[in-house]
């Protein structure tokens, strides 16, 4: 179980999230995004993680009262296709389960919803849709005015490209994903992104920001997932 180890003293207790996926990078990206958004809104959100269906069933059984939403991948080491959804809903019919899938298949979506899943989310290259659904499920409660401020992106210049990446990172900003959608990133993610675009290595960023190289690597991995880039080079090309 991964939790925010140093929540704000006035943080509102939030419901937790269970991410069921055997890909560590995706779990890391979602955990980092959810907890950073929660901290920005003075909340502490628990993020539980499972690599298999059996592990997910055990974790949910022990922590059901603390889990608001389950994100369930369709392809796990011990479950393939809709068998995982069917097994989870059979054991916990009241659970709020959203399917994570690598393919957009209307037929599969209908079947998943018929089995009791609340939503069918595709891992289409970025996590924007998934993050929106997590927020809509009230795992993180964002005040109306704060949400409006977060979603108001920087204006574009005459060339059709986003305003300069040098825009103040002290309050975060929004950036464009590979699919052309604008999404918010945190202040620290904005700083790391600027340094990536400058051409700095993880070591250079770590030294400059007084962070560990592992922390920088986590930020870079999250940015790649969030913005739909498969590599650092693609990310730089995409945003320049």
ROLUM-226216 format. One record per residue: residue in one letter; residue number from 1; y, x, z of N, C-alpha, C in turn; chain. Coordinates in nm, 3 decimals. Layout:
- r  k  nv  nu  nw  cav  cau  caw  cv  cu  cw  c
- A  NUM  Y  X  Z  Y  X  Z  Y  X  Z  A
...
END
This chain:
- r  k  nv  nu  nw  cav  cau  caw  cv  cu  cw  c
- X  1  -0.119  0.084  0.000  0.000  0.000  0.000  0.123  0.087  0.000  A
- X  2  0.220  0.050  -0.082  0.344  0.124  -0.089  0.457  0.036  -0.043  A
- X  3  0.536  0.083  0.051  0.649  0.006  0.099  0.771  0.094  0.104  A
- X  4  0.886  0.031  0.111  1.010  0.104  0.127  1.013  0.157  0.268  A
- X  5  1.015  0.288  0.285  1.002  0.348  0.416  1.130  0.345  0.497  A
- X  6  1.245  0.319  0.432  1.370  0.320  0.506  1.462  0.205  0.463  A
- X  7  1.422  0.081  0.491  1.504  -0.032  0.450  1.634  -0.037  0.527  A
- X  8  1.735  -0.104  0.469  1.863  -0.126  0.535  1.838  -0.204  0.663  A
- X  9  1.910  -0.174  0.768  1.887  -0.240  0.896  1.909  -0.390  0.889  A
- X  10  2.001  -0.435  0.799  2.028  -0.577  0.786  1.949  -0.639  0.671  A
- X  11  1.851  -0.565  0.622  1.778  -0.612  0.504  1.707  -0.743  0.532  A
- X  12  1.715  -0.834  0.437  1.642  -0.960  0.448  1.497  -0.934  0.413  A
- X  13  1.404  -0.983  0.495  1.263  -0.963  0.462  1.228  -1.039  0.335  A
- X  14  1.168  -0.973  0.241  1.135  -1.037  0.115  0.985  -1.052  0.100  A
- X  15  0.943  -1.141  0.017  0.802  -1.153  -0.014  0.759  -1.035  -0.100  A
- X  16  0.633  -1.001  -0.092  0.585  -0.883  -0.162  0.529  -0.912  -0.299  A
- X  17  0.493  -0.803  -0.365  0.440  -0.806  -0.502  0.310  -0.727  -0.504  A
- X  18  0.209  -0.780  -0.572  0.084  -0.709  -0.593  0.071  -0.677  -0.741  A
- X  19  0.068  -0.549  -0.775  0.054  -0.505  -0.914  -0.090  -0.459  -0.934  A
- X  20  -0.160  -0.526  -1.024  -0.301  -0.493  -1.051  -0.311  -0.435  -1.191  A
- X  21  -0.323  -0.305  -1.200  -0.329  -0.236  -1.329  -0.389  -0.099  -1.307  A
- X  22  -0.475  -0.055  -1.398  -0.538  0.076  -1.377  -0.457  0.191  -1.434  A
- X  23  -0.337  0.163  -1.487  -0.250  0.268  -1.538  -0.145  0.304  -1.432  A
- X  24  -0.156  0.424  -1.381  -0.068  0.467  -1.272  0.079  0.464  -1.313  A
- X  25  0.109  0.499  -1.439  0.248  0.506  -1.484  0.313  0.369  -1.479  A
- X  26  0.241  0.265  -1.519  0.298  0.131  -1.515  0.320  0.086  -1.371  A
- X  27  0.224  0.113  -1.284  0.241  0.076  -1.143  0.361  0.147  -1.082  A
- X  28  0.373  0.275  -1.113  0.486  0.354  -1.063  0.619  0.296  -1.112  A
- X  29  0.627  0.264  -1.241  0.750  0.212  -1.296  0.791  0.081  -1.231  A
- X  30  0.697  -0.011  -1.216  0.728  -0.139  -1.155  0.766  -0.123  -1.008  A
- X  31  0.693  -0.039  -0.936  0.724  -0.018  -0.795  0.865  0.037  -0.778  A
- X  32  0.899  0.138  -0.858  1.031  0.199  -0.848  1.141  0.100  -0.881  A
- X  33  1.123  0.023  -0.987  1.224  -0.075  -1.027  1.244  -0.183  -0.922  A
- X  34  1.134  -0.239  -0.874  1.143  -0.348  -0.776  1.210  -0.300  -0.648  A
- X  35  1.169  -0.184  -0.599  1.225  -0.137  -0.473  1.370  -0.094  -0.487  A
- X  36  1.408  -0.040  -0.602  1.548  -0.001  -0.620  1.637  -0.125  -0.630  A
- X  37  1.590  -0.229  -0.699  1.666  -0.354  -0.707  1.675  -0.419  -0.569  A
- X  38  1.566  -0.413  -0.493  1.566  -0.472  -0.359  1.666  -0.401  -0.268  A
- X  39  1.665  -0.269  -0.270  1.758  -0.192  -0.187  1.903  -0.221  -0.224  A
- X  40  1.928  -0.240  -0.353  2.065  -0.269  -0.398  2.112  -0.404  -0.346  A
- X  41  2.019  -0.491  -0.309  2.054  -0.623  -0.258  2.018  -0.637  -0.110  A
- X  42  2.014  -0.521  -0.040  1.991  -0.517  0.105  1.863  -0.588  0.146  A
- X  43  1.757  -0.564  0.072  1.628  -0.624  0.103  1.521  -0.516  0.107  A
- X  44  1.413  -0.549  0.173  1.297  -0.460  0.178  1.178  -0.536  0.120  A
- X  45  1.126  -0.488  0.010  1.015  -0.555  -0.058  0.891  -0.466  -0.057  A
- X  46  0.781  -0.522  -0.014  0.655  -0.449  -0.017  0.593  -0.459  -0.156  A
- X  47  0.546  -0.347  -0.208  0.475  -0.346  -0.336  0.334  -0.296  -0.310  A
- X  48  0.238  -0.386  -0.322  0.098  -0.351  -0.308  0.044  -0.314  -0.444  A
- X  49  -0.054  -0.224  -0.449  -0.109  -0.180  -0.577  -0.262  -0.183  -0.574  A
- X  50  -0.321  -0.221  -0.686  -0.466  -0.221  -0.700  -0.503  -0.172  -0.839  A
- X  51  -0.609  -0.093  -0.848  -0.654  -0.039  -0.976  -0.767  -0.121  -1.037  A
- X  52  -0.825  -0.211  -0.960  -0.939  -0.289  -1.007  -0.929  -0.431  -0.953  A
- X  53  -1.007  -0.522  -1.010  -1.008  -0.660  -0.964  -1.058  -0.669  -0.821  A
- X  54  -1.166  -0.598  -0.790  -1.222  -0.605  -0.655  -1.122  -0.556  -0.551  A
- X  55  -1.052  -0.449  -0.583  -0.951  -0.397  -0.491  -0.838  -0.499  -0.474  A
- X  56  -0.801  -0.565  -0.584  -0.694  -0.667  -0.578  -0.736  -0.784  -0.490  A
- X  57  -0.859  -0.830  -0.504  -0.908  -0.942  -0.424  -0.907  -0.907  -0.275  A
- X  58  -0.946  -0.784  -0.244  -0.948  -0.739  -0.105  -0.807  -0.733  -0.048  A
- X  59  -0.715  -0.671  -0.124  -0.577  -0.657  -0.077  -0.512  -0.794  -0.058  A
- X  60  -0.532  -0.883  -0.155  -0.471  -1.016  -0.144  -0.530  -1.092  -0.026  A
- X  61  -0.660  -1.082  -0.008  -0.725  -1.151  0.104  -0.670  -1.108  0.238  A
- X  62  -0.634  -0.980  0.249  -0.583  -0.926  0.376  -0.433  -0.945  0.393  A
- X  63  -0.361  -0.970  0.282  -0.214  -0.975  0.287  -0.155  -1.096  0.216  A
- X  64  -0.230  -1.203  0.204  -0.185  -1.319  0.125  -0.049  -1.371  0.170  A
- X  65  -0.025  -1.373  0.301  0.100  -1.428  0.351  0.221  -1.343  0.311  A
- X  66  0.197  -1.217  0.276  0.307  -1.126  0.243  0.327  -1.109  0.092  A
- X  67  0.241  -1.172  0.011  0.246  -1.151  -0.134  0.296  -1.278  -0.204  A
- X  68  0.412  -1.266  -0.267  0.472  -1.378  -0.339  0.418  -1.391  -0.480  A
- X  69  0.387  -1.276  -0.542  0.350  -1.275  -0.684  0.245  -1.169  -0.710  A
- X  70  0.148  -1.204  -0.795  0.045  -1.110  -0.839  0.062  -1.087  -0.989  A
- X  71  0.079  -0.961  -1.029  0.082  -0.925  -1.171  -0.056  -0.868  -1.205  A
- X  72  -0.131  -0.939  -1.287  -0.272  -0.906  -1.312  -0.295  -0.865  -1.456  A
- X  73  -0.334  -0.740  -1.475  -0.366  -0.690  -1.609  -0.498  -0.751  -1.656  A
- X  74  -0.509  -0.774  -1.785  -0.632  -0.835  -1.839  -0.743  -0.734  -1.861  A
- X  75  -0.712  -0.606  -1.859  -0.815  -0.505  -1.885  -0.823  -0.408  -1.768  A
- X  76  -0.921  -0.432  -1.684  -0.944  -0.351  -1.564  -1.084  -0.291  -1.571  A
- X  77  -1.110  -0.189  -1.491  -1.243  -0.126  -1.496  -1.357  -0.224  -1.468  A
- X  78  -1.331  -0.327  -1.386  -1.437  -0.422  -1.351  -1.410  -0.564  -1.400  A
- X  79  -1.315  -0.579  -1.491  -1.287  -0.713  -1.547  -1.219  -0.698  -1.682  A
- X  80  -1.264  -0.774  -1.778  -1.206  -0.767  -1.913  -1.171  -0.907  -1.962  A
- X  81  -1.060  -0.915  -2.033  -1.017  -1.044  -2.083  -0.980  -1.137  -1.969  A
- X  82  -1.015  -1.263  -1.983  -0.975  -1.364  -1.884  -1.068  -1.373  -1.765  A
- X  83  -1.173  -1.291  -1.760  -1.267  -1.298  -1.647  -1.197  -1.264  -1.515  A
- X  84  -1.100  -1.172  -1.521  -1.028  -1.136  -1.399  -0.943  -1.251  -1.348  A
- X  85  -0.875  -1.321  -1.438  -0.794  -1.437  -1.400  -0.884  -1.545  -1.340  A
- X  86  -0.994  -1.570  -1.407  -1.087  -1.674  -1.361  -1.139  -1.642  -1.221  A
- X  87  -1.177  -1.517  -1.197  -1.231  -1.477  -1.067  -1.123  -1.485  -0.958  A
- X  88  -1.002  -1.439  -0.991  -0.895  -1.439  -0.891  -0.857  -1.582  -0.853  A
- X  89  -0.844  -1.670  -0.952  -0.804  -1.807  -0.924  -0.915  -1.884  -0.853  A
- X  90  -1.039  -1.848  -0.880  -1.151  -1.914  -0.812  -1.150  -1.882  -0.663  A
- X  91  -1.113  -1.758  -0.629  -1.111  -1.718  -0.488  -0.982  -1.756  -0.419  A
- X  92  -0.870  -1.750  -0.493  -0.739  -1.781  -0.434  -0.663  -1.877  -0.526  A
- X  93  -0.700  -2.004  -0.527  -0.642  -2.100  -0.621  -0.492  -2.124  -0.602  A
- X  94  -0.439  -2.095  -0.484  -0.297  -2.117  -0.459  -0.211  -1.995  -0.491  A
- X  95  -0.273  -1.885  -0.532  -0.198  -1.763  -0.559  -0.108  -1.779  -0.682  A
- X  96  0.008  -1.716  -0.677  0.101  -1.715  -0.791  0.066  -1.593  -0.875  A
- X  97  -0.010  -1.615  -0.981  -0.059  -1.506  -1.065  0.008  -1.510  -1.202  A
- X  98  0.059  -1.396  -1.243  0.114  -1.381  -1.379  0.031  -1.275  -1.451  A
- X  99  -0.011  -1.308  -1.570  -0.095  -1.217  -1.648  -0.010  -1.109  -1.715  A
- X  100  -0.061  -0.987  -1.714  -0.003  -0.877  -1.791  -0.098  -0.847  -1.905  A
- X  101  -0.046  -0.847  -2.028  -0.132  -0.822  -2.143  -0.064  -0.729  -2.243  A
- X  102  -0.146  -0.649  -2.308  -0.094  -0.559  -2.410  -0.075  -0.626  -2.544  A
- X  103  -0.120  -0.750  -2.557  -0.109  -0.821  -2.685  -0.043  -0.957  -2.666  A
- X  104  0.031  -0.999  -2.767  0.090  -1.133  -2.767  -0.002  -1.224  -2.847  A
- X  105  -0.080  -1.304  -2.776  -0.180  -1.390  -2.838  -0.163  -1.531  -2.785  A
- X  106  -0.108  -1.624  -2.865  -0.085  -1.761  -2.818  -0.212  -1.829  -2.765  A
- X  107  -0.325  -1.803  -2.830  -0.450  -1.863  -2.785  -0.490  -1.813  -2.648  A
- X  108  -0.479  -1.681  -2.629  -0.512  -1.619  -2.501  -0.416  -1.668  -2.393  A
- X  109  -0.290  -1.684  -2.430  -0.190  -1.733  -2.335  -0.226  -1.874  -2.287  A
- X  110  -0.263  -1.962  -2.381  -0.299  -2.100  -2.343  -0.419  -2.100  -2.250  A
- X  111  -0.517  -2.017  -2.279  -0.637  -2.010  -2.194  -0.604  -1.959  -2.055  A
- X  112  -0.517  -1.856  -2.048  -0.479  -1.800  -1.918  -0.408  -1.905  -1.834  A
- X  113  -0.316  -1.979  -1.895  -0.243  -2.083  -1.822  -0.337  -2.196  -1.779  A
- X  114  -0.434  -2.227  -1.864  -0.530  -2.332  -1.831  -0.616  -2.292  -1.711  A
- X  115  -0.638  -2.163  -1.693  -0.717  -2.114  -1.580  -0.636  -2.108  -1.450  A
- X  116  -0.504  -2.129  -1.460  -0.423  -2.131  -1.339  -0.314  -2.026  -1.331  A
- X  117  -0.308  -1.936  -1.428  -0.200  -1.837  -1.429  -0.067  -1.909  -1.449  A
- X  118  0.039  -1.857  -1.384  0.170  -1.920  -1.395  0.249  -1.871  -1.516  A
- X  119  0.213  -1.752  -1.566  0.287  -1.694  -1.678  0.201  -1.593  -1.750  A
- X  120  0.238  -1.565  -1.873  0.168  -1.465  -1.956  0.275  -1.368  -2.007  A
- X  121  0.275  -1.247  -1.953  0.377  -1.148  -1.983  0.316  -1.035  -2.066  A
- X  122  0.384  -0.996  -2.172  0.331  -0.890  -2.257  0.397  -0.756  -2.222  A
- X  123  0.315  -0.652  -2.226  0.365  -0.515  -2.207  0.403  -0.463  -2.345  A
- X  124  0.518  -0.510  -2.394  0.555  -0.488  -2.533  0.637  -0.362  -2.557  A
- X  125  0.631  -0.266  -2.466  0.705  -0.142  -2.486  0.813  -0.120  -2.382  A
- X  126  0.863  -0.228  -2.320  0.956  -0.210  -2.209  0.924  -0.315  -2.104  A
- X  127  0.981  -0.298  -1.984  0.946  -0.385  -1.872  1.050  -0.492  -1.844  A
- X  128  1.143  -0.513  -1.939  1.254  -0.605  -1.914  1.204  -0.746  -1.882  A
- X  129  1.111  -0.798  -1.963  1.061  -0.933  -1.941  0.989  -0.944  -1.807  A
- X  130  0.911  -0.841  -1.773  0.838  -0.841  -1.647  0.934  -0.840  -1.529  A
- X  131  1.037  -0.755  -1.536  1.135  -0.747  -1.427  1.209  -0.878  -1.411  A
- X  132  1.246  -0.942  -1.522  1.313  -1.072  -1.515  1.224  -1.175  -1.446  A
- X  133  1.097  -1.173  -1.478  1.006  -1.272  -1.417  0.991  -1.245  -1.267  A
- X  134  0.983  -1.119  -1.228  0.973  -1.086  -1.086  1.094  -1.138  -1.010  A
- X  135  1.213  -1.120  -1.069  1.336  -1.169  -1.006  1.336  -1.321  -1.000  A
- X  136  1.295  -1.385  -1.109  1.291  -1.532  -1.113  1.191  -1.590  -1.013  A
- X  137  1.091  -1.510  -0.976  0.989  -1.555  -0.881  1.033  -1.535  -0.737  A
- X  138  1.157  -1.488  -0.719  1.219  -1.473  -0.586  1.152  -1.367  -0.500  A
- X  139  1.086  -1.271  -0.563  1.040  -1.155  -0.489  1.164  -1.079  -0.440  A
- X  140  1.268  -1.076  -0.526  1.398  -1.021  -0.490  1.499  -1.133  -0.505  A
- X  141  1.577  -1.157  -0.402  1.678  -1.262  -0.409  1.813  -1.199  -0.442  A
- X  142  1.863  -1.225  -0.562  1.990  -1.167  -0.606  2.099  -1.273  -0.599  A
- X  143  2.207  -1.246  -0.523  2.317  -1.342  -0.517  2.370  -1.370  -0.658  A
- X  144  2.421  -1.491  -0.680  2.466  -1.532  -0.814  2.571  -1.437  -0.869  A
- X  145  2.671  -1.406  -0.787  2.780  -1.321  -0.836  2.731  -1.181  -0.866  A
- X  146  2.640  -1.129  -0.782  2.587  -0.995  -0.807  2.507  -0.993  -0.935  A
- X  147  2.430  -1.102  -0.960  2.349  -1.108  -1.082  2.439  -1.109  -1.205  A
- X  148  2.551  -1.184  -1.196  2.642  -1.188  -1.309  2.700  -1.050  -1.337  A
- X  149  2.738  -0.979  -1.228  2.796  -0.846  -1.246  2.696  -0.751  -1.308  A
- X  150  2.569  -0.763  -1.264  2.466  -0.673  -1.314  2.440  -0.694  -1.461  A
- X  151  2.445  -0.819  -1.507  2.408  -0.849  -1.643  2.523  -0.833  -1.742  A
- X  152  2.643  -0.806  -1.692  2.756  -0.789  -1.783  2.756  -0.647  -1.835  A
- X  153  2.712  -0.626  -1.959  2.697  -0.490  -2.010  2.827  -0.436  -2.066  A
- X  154  2.829  -0.304  -2.083  2.946  -0.239  -2.137  2.970  -0.285  -2.280  A
- X  155  3.095  -0.300  -2.322  3.121  -0.341  -2.460  3.080  -0.234  -2.557  A
- X  156  3.052  -0.273  -2.681  3.016  -0.177  -2.784  3.141  -0.126  -2.853  A
- X  157  3.133  -0.004  -2.906  3.246  0.048  -2.980  3.236  0.005  -3.126  A
- X  158  3.327  0.051  -3.210  3.332  0.005  -3.349  3.211  0.046  -3.430  A
- X  159  3.135  0.144  -3.380  3.018  0.190  -3.456  2.894  0.109  -3.422  A
- X  160  2.907  0.017  -3.324  2.791  -0.064  -3.286  2.703  0.004  -3.186  A
- X  161  2.748  0.115  -3.127  2.669  0.185  -3.025  2.728  0.156  -2.889  A
- X  162  2.647  0.166  -2.780  2.698  0.137  -2.647  2.813  0.230  -2.611  A
- X  163  2.897  0.182  -2.516  3.004  0.267  -2.466  2.946  0.394  -2.410  A
- X  164  3.027  0.498  -2.402  2.982  0.632  -2.365  2.893  0.634  -2.243  A
- X  165  2.790  0.718  -2.249  2.698  0.732  -2.136  2.768  0.793  -2.016  A
- X  166  2.891  0.840  -2.035  2.966  0.897  -1.924  3.026  0.789  -1.836  A
- X  167  3.007  0.660  -1.871  3.055  0.551  -1.788  3.010  0.574  -1.645  A
- X  168  3.095  0.544  -1.550  3.064  0.573  -1.410  2.926  0.526  -1.370  A
- X  169  2.849  0.619  -1.310  2.713  0.585  -1.267  2.710  0.546  -1.121  A
- X  170  2.825  0.538  -1.057  2.826  0.509  -0.914  2.779  0.368  -0.884  A
- X  171  2.792  0.275  -0.977  2.751  0.138  -0.953  2.642  0.092  -1.049  A
- X  172  2.582  0.185  -1.122  2.482  0.148  -1.220  2.547  0.093  -1.346  A
- X  173  2.466  0.065  -1.445  2.518  0.008  -1.569  2.403  -0.053  -1.648  A
- X  174  2.430  -0.103  -1.766  2.325  -0.156  -1.850  2.310  -0.070  -1.973  A
- X  175  2.188  -0.064  -2.025  2.158  0.015  -2.144  2.070  -0.067  -2.237  A
- X  176  2.061  -0.024  -2.361  1.985  -0.099  -2.461  1.843  -0.045  -2.473  A
- X  177  1.745  -0.135  -2.473  1.605  -0.098  -2.486  1.569  -0.077  -2.633  A
- X  178  1.445  -0.034  -2.657  1.398  -0.014  -2.794  1.401  -0.143  -2.874  A
- X  179  1.389  -0.257  -2.806  1.390  -0.387  -2.875  1.532  -0.441  -2.895  A
- X  180  1.634  -0.365  -2.848  1.772  -0.407  -2.866  1.829  -0.491  -2.754  A
- X  181  1.752  -0.509  -2.648  1.796  -0.591  -2.535  1.871  -0.505  -2.433  A
- X  182  1.974  -0.563  -2.371  2.049  -0.493  -2.267  1.988  -0.523  -2.131  A
- X  183  1.960  -0.418  -2.052  1.902  -0.437  -1.920  1.975  -0.347  -1.820  A
- X  184  1.977  -0.386  -1.691  2.046  -0.305  -1.591  1.959  -0.189  -1.542  A
- X  185  2.023  -0.077  -1.510  1.955  0.033  -1.442  2.039  0.071  -1.321  A
- X  186  1.976  0.134  -1.224  2.046  0.169  -1.101  2.139  0.288  -1.123  A
- X  187  2.223  0.314  -1.023  2.318  0.425  -1.032  2.245  0.559  -1.049  A
- X  188  2.140  0.581  -0.971  2.067  0.708  -0.981  1.998  0.719  -1.116  A
- X  189  1.939  0.609  -1.165  1.876  0.613  -1.297  1.979  0.644  -1.405  A
- X  190  2.099  0.591  -1.390  2.206  0.618  -1.487  2.242  0.766  -1.487  A
- X  191  2.248  0.826  -1.369  2.278  0.969  -1.360  2.170  1.051  -1.427  A
- X  192  2.043  1.020  -1.396  1.932  1.095  -1.455  1.931  1.078  -1.606  A
- X  193  1.960  0.958  -1.653  1.964  0.933  -1.797  2.072  1.019  -1.863  A
- X  194  2.188  1.027  -1.802  2.295  1.110  -1.858  2.251  1.255  -1.869  A
- X  195  2.183  1.305  -1.766  2.138  1.445  -1.768  2.029  1.467  -1.873  A
- X  196  1.943  1.366  -1.892  1.842  1.375  -1.998  1.910  1.386  -2.134  A
- X  197  2.011  1.301  -2.155  2.082  1.302  -2.282  2.159  1.432  -2.304  A
- X  198  2.191  1.501  -2.196  2.257  1.631  -2.206  2.157  1.739  -2.247  A
- X  199  2.027  1.708  -2.232  1.923  1.804  -2.270  1.865  1.882  -2.154  A
- X  200  1.897  1.841  -2.032  1.847  1.913  -1.916  1.698  1.886  -1.893  A
- X  201  1.629  1.986  -1.840  1.489  1.971  -1.802  1.480  1.907  -1.665  A
- X  202  1.360  1.865  -1.625  1.341  1.807  -1.492  1.383  1.906  -1.383  A
- X  203  1.352  2.033  -1.402  1.388  2.135  -1.305  1.540  2.147  -1.292  A
- X  204  1.611  2.147  -1.404  1.757  2.157  -1.401  1.818  2.035  -1.330  A
- X  205  1.764  1.917  -1.359  1.815  1.796  -1.295  1.788  1.801  -1.145  A
- X  206  1.668  1.844  -1.107  1.631  1.853  -0.965  1.724  1.948  -0.891  A
- X  207  1.749  2.065  -0.950  1.836  2.164  -0.885  1.979  2.111  -0.872  A
- X  208  2.026  2.046  -0.977  2.164  1.998  -0.977  2.184  1.884  -0.877  A
- X  209  2.087  1.792  -0.870  2.101  1.673  -0.786  2.042  1.690  -0.647  A
- X  210  1.987  1.810  -0.619  1.923  1.836  -0.491  1.809  1.738  -0.464  A
- X  211  1.726  1.718  -0.567  1.609  1.632  -0.558  1.484  1.715  -0.582  A
- X  212  1.369  1.662  -0.543  1.244  1.730  -0.576  1.212  1.704  -0.722  A
- X  213  1.135  1.794  -0.783  1.097  1.775  -0.922  1.012  1.650  -0.939  A
- X  214  0.932  1.620  -0.836  0.849  1.500  -0.842  0.932  1.373  -0.846  A
- X  215  1.042  1.370  -0.769  1.132  1.254  -0.769  1.197  1.237  -0.905  A
- X  216  1.239  1.348  -0.964  1.301  1.342  -1.097  1.199  1.291  -1.199  A
- X  217  1.077  1.341  -1.190  0.971  1.297  -1.283  0.950  1.146  -1.271  A
- X  218  0.954  1.094  -1.148  0.938  0.950  -1.128  1.051  0.872  -1.196  A
- X  219  1.174  0.922  -1.181  1.288  0.856  -1.245  1.274  0.858  -1.398  A
- X  220  1.233  0.972  -1.452  1.218  0.985  -1.597  1.109  0.889  -1.647  A
- X  221  0.996  0.884  -1.576  0.886  0.796  -1.615  0.930  0.650  -1.614  A
- X  222  1.007  0.613  -1.512  1.056  0.476  -1.501  1.150  0.442  -1.616  A
- X  223  1.238  0.536  -1.650  1.331  0.513  -1.761  1.257  0.497  -1.893  A
- X  224  1.154  0.578  -1.914  1.075  0.566  -2.038  1.011  0.429  -2.047  A
- X  225  0.952  0.383  -1.936  0.888  0.252  -1.935  0.991  0.140  -1.955  A
- X  226  1.100  0.149  -1.882  1.199  0.044  -1.884  1.266  0.030  -2.020  A
- X  227  1.289  0.143  -2.087  1.361  0.142  -2.214  1.270  0.141  -2.336  A
- X  228  1.139  0.138  -2.313  1.046  0.125  -2.424  1.030  0.250  -2.507  A
- X  229  1.049  0.367  -2.447  1.033  0.494  -2.519  0.902  0.560  -2.479  A
- X  230  0.836  0.621  -2.576  0.707  0.684  -2.548  0.720  0.830  -2.506  A
- X  231  0.837  0.887  -2.528  0.857  1.028  -2.494  1.004  1.053  -2.465  A
- X  232  1.031  1.167  -2.405  1.168  1.205  -2.375  1.249  1.219  -2.505  A
- X  233  1.185  1.277  -2.607  1.253  1.296  -2.736  1.290  1.162  -2.799  A
- X  234  1.198  1.064  -2.791  1.226  0.932  -2.846  1.340  0.864  -2.770  A
- X  235  1.342  0.883  -2.638  1.447  0.825  -2.557  1.583  0.878  -2.598  A
- X  236  1.591  1.011  -2.616  1.717  1.074  -2.656  1.761  1.024  -2.793  A
- X  237  1.666  1.018  -2.887  1.697  0.972  -3.022  1.743  0.826  -3.021  A
- X  238  1.681  0.747  -2.938  1.709  0.603  -2.930  1.850  0.574  -2.879  A
- X  239  1.899  0.656  -2.785  2.025  0.626  -2.719  2.144  0.705  -2.775  A
- X  240  2.118  0.799  -2.866  2.228  0.876  -2.921  2.280  0.813  -3.050  A
END
